Structure formats: structure tokens, C-alpha cells
Amino acid sequence: MVKILVAEDERDIRELIAFTLRFAGFDVELAQNGAEAVEKAPSVNPDIILMDVRMPRMTGYQACEALKKNPDTQDIPVIFLSAKGQESEIQEGLGVGAREYILKPFAPDELATQVKRILKELGKA
């Protein structure tokens, strides 16, 4: 079963994402911020990480950079989820190593479809 680590600081959004992905058949682990995601990723060993950009303790950009510097997590694809959709922010996210940038708000079924597409492109679905 595909394992997804979700890092999102807003509880309601985190729970909605988790419910949506579990309903779509994924194993989901949760982190409340970027620092927790960086801490959990090596032991969870997810197939993909979905991460908010704006979080306390460590932003998504900082967390992605840290994950890409760690040999144990550098190959895990990171997908940013953010309401901040300016081109400069998208480029910054891709620049720190994210594979993709999904804009909020999104419909739950749309998120599941996007995740499935990305996993298929990665050969993990």
C-alpha cells in the first residue's frame, strides 16, 4: 500500500486531507508542521510527502530543503499544497526540490486524482 506523509498545521485541513487519501486507499501518516515532517520522514519512509508551505516551526520550503539534504529522505517526492499561488512562490517551491505544487482550495476528489496521477508518473501506483 502506498504510504503518504501529510504535513499541514491546520487541523481541519489536515484531517480532511487524511480522510480523503485514506478513502482513496492510501496509508496516511500525519505531521503538524515542517519540523515534525522532517523528523518523521526517515522512520515512516513514505512514498510521497504532501506539505503545506506556510507552517510554524519550519516552513514547507525549509522542510523540503532539509529532506533533500538527508540521504535517507532525499529521493522522497515532495508535493506542496498552498493557497499562495504566485509564480514566484511556485518557483521557490520547485527550486527547493518539490516535484509539484497543488493550489488550495481543492476539491477532495481532485486531490486524490492528482496524487494518483503523480504516483503513476513516479511508477508507484
Short mmCIF file of the C-alpha atoms (twelve columns), coordinates in Angstrom:
data_MODEL
# 
_entry.id   MODEL 
# 
loop_
_atom_site.group_PDB 
_atom_site.id 
_atom_site.type_symbol 
_atom_site.label_atom_id 
_atom_site.label_alt_id 
_atom_site.label_comp_id 
_atom_site.label_asym_id 
_atom_site.label_seq_id 
_atom_site.Cartn_x 
_atom_site.Cartn_y 
_atom_site.Cartn_z 
_atom_site.pdbx_PDB_model_num 
ATOM 1   C CA . MET A 1   0.000   0.000  0.000   1 
ATOM 2   C CA . VAL A 2   1.252   3.463  -0.897  1 
ATOM 3   C CA . LYS A 3   2.214   5.500  2.169   1 
ATOM 4   C CA . ILE A 4   1.765   9.277  2.217   1 
ATOM 5   C CA . LEU A 5   3.088   11.682 4.842   1 
ATOM 6   C CA . VAL A 6   0.923   14.805 5.136   1 
ATOM 7   C CA . ALA A 7   2.362   17.909 6.822   1 
ATOM 8   C CA . GLU A 8   -0.293  20.548 7.488   1 
ATOM 9   C CA . ASP A 9   -0.591  22.852 10.503  1 
ATOM 10  C CA . GLU A 10  -4.342  23.497 10.283  1 
ATOM 11  C CA . ARG A 11  -6.082  20.573 11.969  1 
ATOM 12  C CA . ASP A 12  -9.295  20.675 9.914   1 
ATOM 13  C CA . ILE A 13  -7.421  20.728 6.619   1 
ATOM 14  C CA . ARG A 14  -5.013  18.019 7.813   1 
ATOM 15  C CA . GLU A 15  -7.928  15.777 8.803   1 
ATOM 16  C CA . LEU A 16  -9.780  16.421 5.525   1 
ATOM 17  C CA . ILE A 17  -6.676  15.513 3.508   1 
ATOM 18  C CA . ALA A 18  -6.115  12.390 5.622   1 
ATOM 19  C CA . PHE A 19  -9.757  11.280 5.262   1 
ATOM 20  C CA . THR A 20  -9.701  11.906 1.513   1 
ATOM 21  C CA . LEU A 21  -6.488  9.976  0.940   1 
ATOM 22  C CA . ARG A 22  -7.464  7.095  3.221   1 
ATOM 23  C CA . PHE A 23  -10.800 6.836  1.415   1 
ATOM 24  C CA . ALA A 24  -8.819  6.644  -1.854  1 
ATOM 25  C CA . GLY A 25  -6.914  3.643  -0.449  1 
ATOM 26  C CA . PHE A 26  -3.684  5.197  0.807   1 
ATOM 27  C CA . ASP A 27  -1.887  4.660  4.116   1 
ATOM 28  C CA . VAL A 28  -1.573  8.152  5.644   1 
ATOM 29  C CA . GLU A 29  0.761   9.477  8.350   1 
ATOM 30  C CA . LEU A 30  0.299   12.994 9.711   1 
ATOM 31  C CA . ALA A 31  2.643   15.770 10.819  1 
ATOM 32  C CA . GLN A 32  1.538   19.084 12.323  1 
ATOM 33  C CA . ASN A 33  4.396   21.165 10.886  1 
ATOM 34  C CA . GLY A 34  7.510   21.051 8.749   1 
ATOM 35  C CA . ALA A 35  9.852   20.153 11.607  1 
ATOM 36  C CA . GLU A 36  7.683   17.175 12.551  1 
ATOM 37  C CA . ALA A 37  7.611   16.045 8.911   1 
ATOM 38  C CA . VAL A 38  11.425  16.162 8.714   1 
ATOM 39  C CA . GLU A 39  11.603  14.220 11.983  1 
ATOM 40  C CA . LYS A 40  9.059   11.550 10.940  1 
ATOM 41  C CA . ALA A 41  10.027  11.008 7.297   1 
ATOM 42  C CA . PRO A 42  13.057  8.726  7.840   1 
ATOM 43  C CA . SER A 43  11.139  6.265  10.033  1 
ATOM 44  C CA . VAL A 44  7.816   6.491  8.154   1 
ATOM 45  C CA . ASN A 45  9.594   6.159  4.785   1 
ATOM 46  C CA . PRO A 46  6.637   7.475  2.766   1 
ATOM 47  C CA . ASP A 47  6.281   7.068  -0.982  1 
ATOM 48  C CA . ILE A 48  5.359   10.752 -1.225  1 
ATOM 49  C CA . ILE A 49  5.054   13.785 1.070   1 
ATOM 50  C CA . LEU A 50  2.263   16.359 0.788   1 
ATOM 51  C CA . MET A 51  3.250   19.537 2.579   1 
ATOM 52  C CA . ASP A 52  1.757   22.928 3.281   1 
ATOM 53  C CA . VAL A 53  4.066   25.863 2.601   1 
ATOM 54  C CA . ARG A 54  3.141   28.184 5.483   1 
ATOM 55  C CA . MET A 55  3.645   26.364 8.784   1 
ATOM 56  C CA . PRO A 56  5.064   27.212 12.222  1 
ATOM 57  C CA . ARG A 57  8.463   25.974 13.450  1 
ATOM 58  C CA . MET A 58  9.660   25.230 9.908   1 
ATOM 59  C CA . THR A 59  8.095   26.299 6.628   1 
ATOM 60  C CA . GLY A 60  7.407   23.807 3.884   1 
ATOM 61  C CA . TYR A 61  10.306  25.268 1.906   1 
ATOM 62  C CA . GLN A 62  12.708  24.788 4.840   1 
ATOM 63  C CA . ALA A 63  11.394  21.278 5.481   1 
ATOM 64  C CA . CYS A 64  11.777  20.327 1.820   1 
ATOM 65  C CA . GLU A 65  15.359  21.615 1.802   1 
ATOM 66  C CA . ALA A 66  16.144  19.587 4.930   1 
ATOM 67  C CA . LEU A 67  14.572  16.448 3.449   1 
ATOM 68  C CA . LYS A 68  16.540  16.831 0.212   1 
ATOM 69  C CA . LYS A 69  19.831  17.191 2.161   1 
ATOM 70  C CA . ASN A 70  19.257  13.947 4.090   1 
ATOM 71  C CA . PRO A 71  20.403  10.833 2.174   1 
ATOM 72  C CA . ASP A 72  17.591  8.824  3.817   1 
ATOM 73  C CA . THR A 73  14.849  11.149 2.524   1 
ATOM 74  C CA . GLN A 74  16.332  12.945 -0.487  1 
ATOM 75  C CA . ASP A 75  14.531  10.755 -3.029  1 
ATOM 76  C CA . ILE A 76  11.051  11.074 -1.494  1 
ATOM 77  C CA . PRO A 77  8.932   13.280 -3.790  1 
ATOM 78  C CA . VAL A 78  7.545   16.393 -2.062  1 
ATOM 79  C CA . ILE A 79  4.326   17.992 -3.282  1 
ATOM 80  C CA . PHE A 80  3.450   21.424 -1.909  1 
ATOM 81  C CA . LEU A 81  -0.145  22.294 -1.052  1 
ATOM 82  C CA . SER A 82  -0.636  26.034 -0.754  1 
ATOM 83  C CA . ALA A 83  -3.085  28.877 -1.141  1 
ATOM 84  C CA . LYS A 84  -0.112  31.025 -2.158  1 
ATOM 85  C CA . GLY A 85  -0.129  30.580 -5.903  1 
ATOM 86  C CA . GLN A 86  2.041   33.405 -7.148  1 
ATOM 87  C CA . GLU A 87  4.530   32.325 -9.784  1 
ATOM 88  C CA . SER A 88  7.495   33.372 -7.605  1 
ATOM 89  C CA . GLU A 89  6.288   31.146 -4.752  1 
ATOM 90  C CA . ILE A 90  5.703   28.206 -7.070  1 
ATOM 91  C CA . GLN A 91  9.203   28.659 -8.491  1 
ATOM 92  C CA . GLU A 92  10.665  28.865 -4.979  1 
ATOM 93  C CA . GLY A 93  8.936   25.592 -4.081  1 
ATOM 94  C CA . LEU A 94  10.224  23.843 -7.186  1 
ATOM 95  C CA . GLY A 95  13.629  25.405 -6.568  1 
ATOM 96  C CA . VAL A 96  13.996  23.757 -3.150  1 
ATOM 97  C CA . GLY A 97  13.230  20.372 -4.646  1 
ATOM 98  C CA . ALA A 98  9.459   19.928 -4.739  1 
ATOM 99  C CA . ARG A 99  8.101   17.841 -7.577  1 
ATOM 100 C CA . GLU A 100 4.825   19.705 -7.845  1 
ATOM 101 C CA . TYR A 101 2.713   22.493 -6.380  1 
ATOM 102 C CA . ILE A 102 -1.038  21.988 -5.845  1 
ATOM 103 C CA . LEU A 103 -3.085  25.092 -5.121  1 
ATOM 104 C CA . LYS A 104 -5.667  25.367 -2.336  1 
ATOM 105 C CA . PRO A 105 -8.562  25.281 -2.211  1 
ATOM 106 C CA . PHE A 106 -9.008  21.969 -3.957  1 
ATOM 107 C CA . ALA A 107 -11.905 19.537 -4.094  1 
ATOM 108 C CA . PRO A 108 -11.095 16.331 -2.175  1 
ATOM 109 C CA . ASP A 109 -11.658 14.100 -5.226  1 
ATOM 110 C CA . GLU A 110 -9.431  16.423 -7.258  1 
ATOM 111 C CA . LEU A 111 -6.631  15.997 -4.685  1 
ATOM 112 C CA . ALA A 112 -6.941  12.198 -4.788  1 
ATOM 113 C CA . THR A 113 -6.848  12.282 -8.606  1 
ATOM 114 C CA . GLN A 114 -3.739  14.499 -8.619  1 
ATOM 115 C CA . VAL A 115 -1.951  12.270 -6.094  1 
ATOM 116 C CA . LYS A 116 -2.790  9.148  -8.126  1 
ATOM 117 C CA . ARG A 117 -1.506  10.841 -11.303 1 
ATOM 118 C CA . ILE A 118 1.763   11.832 -9.620  1 
ATOM 119 C CA . LEU A 119 2.263   8.345  -8.157  1 
ATOM 120 C CA . LYS A 120 1.627   6.808  -11.581 1 
ATOM 121 C CA . GLU A 121 4.226   9.142  -13.130 1 
ATOM 122 C CA . LEU A 122 6.671   8.015  -10.422 1 
ATOM 123 C CA . GLY A 123 5.892   4.348  -11.108 1 
ATOM 124 C CA . LYS A 124 4.489   3.883  -7.587  1 
ATOM 125 C CA . ALA A 125 0.840   3.252  -8.425  1 
# 
